[in-house]
Every structure is written in C-alpha cells, then in structure tokens.
Amino acid sequence: MARARSEDLLAAYKAKRDFGKTPEPGAKRARAKGNSFVIQKHAARRTHFDFRLEHDGVLKSWAVTKGPSLDPGEKRLAVRTEDHPLEYGGFEGVIPKGEYGGGPVMIWDEGTWEPLNDIDEGLAKGDLKFRLHGHRLNGDFVLVRMKKDRTGGKRENWLLIKKRDDHAKDGGEPTLTEMTSVKSGRTMDQIETGEDSAVWTSNKAQKKTQTRSKRAVTAKSARKPAR
C-alpha cells in the first residue's frame, strides 16, 4: 500500500541540509507519478555511488559503496539512505565542504526502471526486483535487505545484485571504467573545479542569473541613442 500523501517522506532530507549554503534541490515532493532512476557518483568523505529509484513522489535511495556491477556473482553493499526529492535526479555539481555530503556529484547514469514485483511490498519485505533501462546499466536487478547484526546498528544494509540475462557480464567492471557524466561529459575533477556550467542550479541561483541578465539588457538599452 502506498504511503499517505500527508506523510513527510523528505523530513530527514531537510533536517540534514542547510539550503542557504548548499546548492542541492529543496525538499519538494512531486505529485506526478514517474519511473525514473539515477545513479550519481559522489565523492564525499568516501567515494560511493548513490542509487535512486523514483517512487511515491520521491527518490528511494541507497549508497552503493563499490558501485553497481553487471556480474551476477557480485553482491554489492547498498546502504539505505534518506528519500531525496525528484529534482535531485538532475543535480550535478559540488556540495560545499563542511556541509552534509560535501564533495562533487556526477550523474553517472540515468534512465527509467520498471518493477518486477509490488514496490511497497518489496521494500517492506526487503526483496525488490526491477529492470533498468539506462545508458550504462540495463537488465534485471534485485535489492535484498540483509538481516541486522547483533550490535543493533542503525544502518539498513541491502545488497544490489545483477540477475543473469543478456546484459550480464561475468568478471571485470566494464561500466565502472566509464567515469564521465552521462549528462555533461565531465570528469569528477572538472565538476569539482567548476569547468563548464553546472547541469543543475538552484532556483535561487537561477533567479539571480535572470535578474543580472535583465539588468544588463536594461542598461544596454539605456545606452542606445534615441532615433
């Protein structure tokens, strides 16, 4: 059963961020239903890949330590993290140092996904099967929740596993050698140093840019001699 619209799925996302300092998207839950997915390479305290599936107006998210694999024999640790707003799927840029998750973020892959079992039931039971249609990842995968250890840790650990199909590849990590953005073609170093324009900017930044452009046009018009 889908969660009620009144439930604030982005409360944890909001609590961890100061939107006056970070360029990340604000915590706005979408009303329209979609089926997007995105994988963002994130060089925070430790480099990892954020794996996000759109569901219930937000992006359900996991941090995959070593990144996804196309080898069915590889079981990749995927730590469940807070839900993110859909707008985050288009975010590529730099989170300032000192802020939560500080470091560059790259859109490593994106596309659409389709569930192969009931989404809410799969999330609740810890067994979510799905198919990806991306630039770099395609085919069937499964997310399986691991049992909590006796230490009672707060982390919710899952495993991301590739199912055997035409897109599976035994051995090696061919997809992880492609370390440029599928959105901008930039490397992590280029994103961190601000080469080229950012793929995504906050509404606040967009408004400032628009204001500066309007002022420039007005000033230019004022300098034109009357005919």
N, C-alpha and C positions, 0 to 999 in steps of 0.2 A: 504493500500500500504506500502511495506517495505521501510525503510529509506535507503537513498543512502549510499553506502559504504564509500564515502568520508567524511561523517559526523562523527565527533569525539564524539562518544557516551560515551567515557571514560574520557572526558576532566575534568568533575567535580571530578571524582575519582582521577585523577592525581593531581589536584590542592590542594586536601585536605591532601596529604601524602608526606612525605619525605622518599623516598625509600633507602636513606643511613642510616636511623635509624630504619625503620620498616621492619619486615621480610615478610610483605604481598606481594603477587604477583604483578609484574609490570603491567602497563596498556597496554595490548596487546589484540586486538580484534581478535577473531577467524574467520576463513573463512569457515570452515566446519559447516554444519548445524547439530544440535542435539536436543535432547529433555530432557535434564537432569534437575533435580531440587535438591535443597539442603536447609536444614534448619539448621542454626548454632546458638547455644546458645551463647550469647555474654554478658559477664559481664563487660560492660563499666561503664560509670557514673551511668547508671541504667541498670539492667539486662533485656534483652529482647531476642527475637528470630528473627533472620534475615531470611526472607523467600525469596528464589531466584528461578526464573524460567528462563531457557535458551531460548533466542530468539534473532535473528538477530546478532549472534556472541558475545553476552554479556549475563550477568545475570540480568534480571529485578528484582529489589529488593524492599522489604518492611520490615520495622521494626515492628514486632508484639509484642506489649507491654506485654501482658499476655501469649503469646504463642498460638499456634493453638488449637482448640478444636474439638472433634468429636461429640459434642452436637449441633444439628441443631438450638437449641434455643439460643445458644451463638453467639453473634456478636462481633468479636474481632477487636479492632482498629489496623489497619495496615498502618503505615505512609510510604509513598513512599520515597525512598532514591535514591541516585545516582546509575546508572548502574555499575556493577562490571565485571571484566574480568572472563572468564570461568574458568581459573585456580584457581580462588578464591574458587570454589566449593570444592576443595581438601584441603583448608587451615584449619589447626587446630594447634593452638599454642598461643603465647602471643604477643599482640601488646604492646610495651613499654609504661609505664606511661608517660604522657606528650604529647604523640602523639595522633592524631585523633583516637577516639575509643579505647583508651588504656585499656587493660584488656585481660583476656583469652577468647579464642574462641573454641567452641566444635562443631564437626559435629554431630548434634543431630539426623538428618535423611537425607536420600538421596535416589534417585531413578530416575524414569522417569515420565514425565507428558504428557498428550495429551489435546489439546484444544477442547472445545465443541462448540466454535464459532470462528469467524475470530479473530486472535490475535490482529492485529493492530487496527481493528475496535473496538474490545472490550476495548483495552487500551485507545483509543481516546474517546469513549463514556462513559467509566467508568463502564463497565459491562463485566468482563472477566470470562467465565465459563470454567472449566477444570477438569480433572480427574488425581489423583495422584496414582502412583504405588511405594510405599516406604516400608521401614522396619517397620515404626511406623504409618505412615499416608497412607490411601488408600481411594479410592472412589471419589465422586464428590464434588467439592467446587466451590465457586464463590467469586470473588473480586469485590466489589461495591464501586465506588468513592462517597464520601459524598460531599454535597454542601458546598462551602466555607462560613464561617461565616462573619458577617458584619465588623469584625475587620480587615479583609483583610490580615490575616496571610499568611505566605509563605508556610506553611506545606500543603502537598497534602494528606489528610486523606482518607483512604479507610476502608472498613470492610471486614474481611475474615470470610466467613460463610460456614459451612458444610451443604451440601444438604442431604436430607433424603434418605438413601439407606441401603444396607446390612452392611455397615461399620459404620453407625451412631450409637452413644450411648447417650442415654438421661441421663443427670446428671453425676456429677463427672468428673474428668480429668485423666482417666487411663493412657493416653500416657505421660502426664507431670510428672508422678511419676518415669518414667524411665530416670534418669539423668546421664546416662553414654553415652559415644560416641559410635555410631554405627560403627565407623571406628577403634578405638583403644581400646575401652572398658574402657577408663579412665574417672574419675570424673573431675569436673572443678578444684578442688583443686590439683589433680595430674597433670593436664595440666599446672596450674599456677606455680607449684613448679618444673616443668620440669621432672617429673618421666617418665621413658622410653623415647624413641626417639620421636621427633615430627613427625606427619604424613606428614607434608609438610615443605620443606625448600626452601629458595630462591635459584635461580641459582647461585648467588654469594657464598652462603654458601656451595652449592654442589661442586662448583669448588674448594673452599678452602679445603674441605674434600678430594676430589680427589687428589689435589696437595700434601696434607700431606701423603696420602696413598702411592703415587708414591715415595715420598722422603724416606718413611720408607722402602719400598721394595728395593730401590736403595742402601740405607745404609746397609741393611741386606745382600744384595748380595755382597757388597764390603767387608764385614767382613768375608765372606766364604773363606777358604783357597783354593788355586788353586790346582787342582789334576794333 
